[in-house]
Amino acid sequence: MTFESKIKTIEWVDGYSRMVDQTVIPYEYKFINVTSGDDMYNAIKTMIVRGAPAIGIAGAHGVVLYAQALEHSSSVEEFKAKLIEKAQYMKTSRPTAVNLMWACEKQIEIIKNSNSDIKGIIEELTENAIKLENEDIEINKKIGEYGSEVVPKGATILTHCNAGALATVGYGTALGVVRSAYAKDNTIQVFADETRPRQQGARITTFELTMDKIPVTLITDGMCSYFMKKGMIDMVVVGADRIAANGDTANKIGTYTVAIAAKYHNIPFYIAAPLSTIDTSIKTGAEIPIEERSHEEVTHINGKRICAEGVNIINPGFDVTPNELIAGIITEKGILRPNYNQSIAEAFNN
């Protein structure tokens, strides 16, 4: 049995990209139309669209939008050269989420290898963007199905940040596991960390789960160990923005803290992510670039300052959880277990 989410985050419609504006959730649930490559770059950078898989699809859409703008280039060669340059630029909108680089590279391969004219190349890029979009939902459902197998009956699952339908095209990775488990056992419930400083857990995870009528309890980031000690958390499932070849995983800042607490309390800590989030070109998490975000995300909430003027701020968007804290990485090819160097390599080779 598959749980059907009501949410579709991003979709190619009639020559443009239509997406949920995640900056206004939970106050509004609205869609915006993105009609240019530069607007897509800004939508990714300003987190109108967020979540590694969704960002990847947005990047693929963005390359198509740039292609449309270059349609009247004087030659195929000029078109290809300028479009590859734009696709490389699109990758820089968010440095940590590797799905963005992966999806843009898929589009660059088409640009380089196509023997079509300009209109033909645009059609191929559009078809590929739609294909990646549709595949994302199917991949997430497979992740959800594999993940549901390790969810105990009646479990309370803790998650950090949002790795749900709104972080993907429409089903979710970590919340895909929740949805698939809930379809089999409606006594499953979720504890969601608020996820400072952007409150994705409070704003988005709770929004999704209440929309789908899955029981969810919101807690602040500092409360997770309290509830673990009281025996109220059975497992942790989070998403990922980039996974190294050895299983070290970058996810939203605060994830590492949750993983340490889970290890201390003997609670299994799982990553749920598609294989496209695994970057086998890097050996360990030490090589993952960590995005430094605006200081105002920390100093202000809803536009109001919450701290003294002049205070020093450091705002890394992500941290890296070492592989020894991870019980398993739930992918569309099954649950990868330690030794991750071996299980990740096997997943790519099978």
C-alpha positions in Angstrom: 0.0 0.0 0.0 1.4 3.4 -1.0 0.5 6.6 0.8 -0.5 9.4 -1.7 0.7 12.8 -0.8 -1.4 15.8 -1.9 1.7 17.9 -2.6 3.6 18.4 -5.9 6.4 20.8 -5.2 7.7 21.6 -8.7 6.4 20.8 -12.2 7.2 21.7 -15.8 4.0 23.2 -17.3 3.5 24.8 -20.8 7.1 26.0 -21.2 7.8 27.2 -17.7 8.5 25.8 -14.2 5.7 26.0 -11.6 6.6 25.6 -8.0 5.4 26.0 -4.4 6.8 29.2 -2.8 8.2 27.7 0.4 9.2 31.0 1.9 5.6 31.8 2.8 4.6 28.4 4.3 2.7 28.0 6.7 1.1 31.4 6.3 0.3 30.8 2.6 0.3 27.8 0.2 0.8 29.3 -3.2 2.5 28.5 -6.5 4.7 30.8 -8.5 5.7 30.5 -12.2 9.4 30.7 -13.0 10.0 31.8 -16.6 13.7 32.6 -16.9 17.0 31.0 -15.9 18.0 33.9 -13.8 14.7 33.8 -11.9 15.3 30.1 -11.3 18.8 30.8 -10.0 17.3 33.3 -7.5 14.5 30.9 -6.6 17.1 28.3 -5.6 19.4 30.8 -3.9 16.6 32.4 -1.8 15.1 29.1 -0.9 11.8 29.6 -2.7 12.6 26.0 -3.7 14.6 23.9 -1.2 15.6 20.4 -0.4 18.3 18.6 -2.4 16.1 16.6 -4.8 13.8 19.5 -5.5 16.7 21.8 -6.1 18.1 19.3 -8.6 14.9 19.3 -10.6 14.8 23.1 -10.4 18.3 23.2 -11.8 17.2 20.9 -14.7 14.3 23.2 -15.4 16.5 26.3 -15.1 18.8 24.9 -17.9 15.7 24.6 -20.1 14.7 28.2 -19.4 18.2 29.4 -20.3 18.0 27.3 -23.5 14.8 29.0 -24.4 16.4 32.4 -24.0 19.2 31.4 -26.2 17.0 29.9 -29.0 17.9 32.6 -31.5 21.7 32.1 -31.3 23.5 32.5 -34.6 24.7 28.8 -34.6 24.3 25.5 -32.8 27.9 25.9 -31.7 27.3 29.3 -30.1 24.1 28.1 -28.5 25.8 25.1 -26.9 28.8 27.1 -25.7 26.6 29.8 -24.1 24.2 27.3 -22.6 26.9 25.1 -21.0 28.2 28.3 -19.4 24.7 29.1 -18.0 24.3 25.5 -16.8 27.7 25.8 -14.9 26.5 29.1 -13.4 23.2 27.4 -12.3 25.3 25.0 -10.2 26.6 27.8 -8.1 23.2 28.8 -6.7 23.6 26.4 -3.7 27.0 24.8 -3.1 26.2 21.9 -0.7 23.3 20.1 -2.3 24.9 17.7 -4.9 21.6 16.9 -6.6 21.8 20.3 -8.2 25.2 19.6 -9.8 24.0 16.1 -10.8 20.9 17.3 -12.6 22.7 20.2 -14.3 25.4 17.7 -15.5 22.6 15.4 -16.9 21.5 18.4 -19.0 25.1 19.3 -20.0 25.6 15.8 -21.3 22.6 16.2 -23.6 23.9 19.6 -24.8 27.3 18.2 -25.6 26.1 15.0 -27.2 23.1 16.1 -29.2 23.3 16.2 -32.9 20.0 18.1 -33.2 19.4 21.7 -34.2 18.7 24.3 -31.6 15.0 23.6 -31.3 15.7 19.9 -31.1 18.2 20.4 -28.3 15.6 22.4 -26.3 13.1 19.6 -26.8 15.6 17.0 -25.6 16.4 19.1 -22.5 12.7 19.6 -21.8 12.0 15.9 -22.1 14.9 15.1 -19.8 13.8 17.6 -17.2 10.3 16.1 -17.2 11.8 12.6 -17.0 13.9 13.5 -14.0 10.9 15.1 -12.4 8.7 12.0 -12.8 11.5 9.6 -11.7 12.0 11.6 -8.5 8.6 10.6 -7.2 9.1 6.9 -8.1 12.5 6.9 -6.5 11.1 8.4 -3.3 8.3 5.8 -3.1 11.0 3.1 -3.3 12.9 4.8 -0.6 9.8 4.9 1.5 9.0 1.3 1.0 12.5 0.1 1.9 12.6 2.4 4.9 9.2 1.3 6.2 10.6 -2.2 6.7 12.8 -0.9 9.6 10.1 1.1 11.3 8.9 -0.7 14.5 5.1 -1.0 15.0 3.8 2.1 16.8 7.1 3.9 16.5 7.7 7.5 17.2 10.1 8.8 14.5 12.2 11.9 15.1 13.2 14.0 12.0 15.2 17.1 11.6 14.6 19.8 9.0 12.3 18.9 6.1 12.9 16.0 3.8 9.3 15.6 2.7 7.3 16.2 -0.4 8.3 19.9 -0.3 12.0 18.9 -0.4 11.4 16.7 -3.4 9.0 16.7 -6.4 6.2 15.2 -4.4 6.6 12.3 -1.9 9.7 12.8 0.2 12.8 10.9 1.4 12.7 10.9 5.2 9.0 11.8 5.2 8.6 9.2 2.4 9.7 6.6 4.9 7.1 8.1 7.4 4.3 8.1 4.8 5.0 4.5 3.7 5.2 3.3 7.3 2.0 5.1 8.2 0.2 3.5 5.2 1.0 0.1 6.9 0.5 1.2 10.5 -1.5 4.3 11.4 -0.2 4.3 15.0 3.1 5.7 13.7 3.8 9.3 14.8 6.5 11.9 14.3 8.5 14.3 16.5 9.8 17.2 14.4 12.7 19.4 15.4 11.9 23.1 14.7 15.3 23.4 12.8 16.8 26.8 13.5 17.5 29.2 12.0 15.1 28.8 9.0 12.6 26.7 11.0 12.0 24.2 8.2 10.8 21.6 10.7 8.3 24.0 12.3 7.2 25.7 9.1 7.2 22.9 6.6 7.5 19.4 8.1 4.5 20.1 10.5 2.6 21.7 7.6 3.0 18.6 5.4 2.2 16.1 8.1 -0.9 17.9 9.3 -2.0 18.2 5.7 -1.7 14.4 5.4 -3.2 13.9 8.8 -0.1 12.1 10.2 0.3 12.8 13.9 3.2 15.2 14.5 4.6 16.8 17.6 6.8 19.9 17.3 9.8 20.3 19.6 12.7 22.8 19.7 16.1 21.7 18.5 17.5 21.4 22.0 14.8 19.0 23.3 15.7 15.8 21.3 18.0 14.3 24.0 15.4 15.0 26.7 12.8 12.9 24.8 15.3 10.2 23.9 16.2 9.7 27.5 12.5 9.4 28.4 12.2 6.6 25.9 9.8 8.6 23.7 11.9 8.3 20.5 12.3 5.0 18.7 14.3 6.0 15.7 15.6 9.0 13.7 15.2 9.5 10.0 16.6 12.5 8.2 17.4 13.5 4.6 20.7 14.5 3.1 22.2 17.2 0.9 25.4 15.3 0.0 26.8 12.0 1.0 30.5 11.1 0.6 31.8 7.8 -0.7 32.4 6.6 2.9 28.9 7.5 4.1 29.7 10.8 5.9 26.5 12.9 5.4 25.9 16.6 5.1 22.4 17.7 6.2 20.8 20.7 7.7 22.8 22.3 10.6 21.9 20.5 13.9 21.7 17.0 12.3 25.1 16.0 13.8 23.9 16.9 17.3 20.8 14.7 16.8 23.0 11.9 15.6 25.3 12.1 18.6 22.3 12.1 21.0 20.8 9.1 19.2 24.1 7.1 19.4 24.3 7.8 23.1 20.8 6.6 23.7 21.1 3.5 21.4 18.5 4.8 19.0 19.0 4.0 15.3 19.8 7.0 13.1 19.0 6.6 9.4 19.6 8.8 6.4 17.0 8.6 3.6 18.3 9.8 0.2 18.4 8.9 -3.5 21.6 7.6 -5.0 21.9 11.0 -6.8 22.7 12.6 -3.4 25.8 10.4 -3.0 28.9 12.0 -4.4 31.4 9.3 -5.0 34.0 11.8 -6.2 34.7 12.8 -2.6 36.1 10.3 -0.1 34.9 11.8 3.2 32.7 14.5 4.6 35.7 16.7 5.1 35.6 17.5 1.4 31.9 18.6 1.4 31.6 22.4 0.9 29.5 23.9 3.6 27.3 26.9 2.6 27.6 30.0 4.9 24.3 31.7 4.9 23.1 35.2 5.7 23.7 36.4 9.3 20.1 37.9 9.3 18.7 34.3 9.4 20.2 34.1 12.9 19.6 37.7 14.1 16.0 38.0 13.0 12.8 36.0 13.1 9.9 37.1 10.9 11.8 40.3 10.2 12.3 41.2 13.9 15.7 41.3 15.5 16.1 38.9 18.4 19.6 39.8 19.6 21.8 42.7 20.4 23.1 44.9 17.6 26.8 44.3 16.7 26.9 40.7 18.0 29.2 38.3 16.0 27.3 35.7 13.9 28.4 32.5 12.2 25.7 30.7 10.2 26.8 27.5 8.5 23.8 26.0 6.6 24.8 22.4 7.1 26.9 20.0 9.2 28.4 16.6 8.5 27.4 13.5 10.4 30.3 10.9 10.5 29.4 7.5 9.1 29.9 5.7 12.4 26.8 7.4 13.8 24.6 6.2 10.9 22.7 2.9 11.2 21.8 2.8 7.5 21.4 4.9 4.3 17.9 4.2 2.8 18.0 4.5 -1.0 15.9 3.4 -4.0 18.2 0.3 -4.2 17.7 -0.7 -0.6 19.2 0.1 2.8 23.0 0.5 2.6 24.8 -0.6 5.7 28.4 -0.3 7.0 31.0 -0.7 5.6 29.7 2.2 3.5 32.7 2.4 1.2 31.7 -1.1 0.1 27.9 -0.9 0.2 27.8 2.5 -1.7 30.2 1.2 -4.4 28.0 -1.9 -4.8 24.8 0.2 -5.1 26.3 2.1 -8.0 27.6 -1.1 -9.7 24.4 -3.1 -9.4 
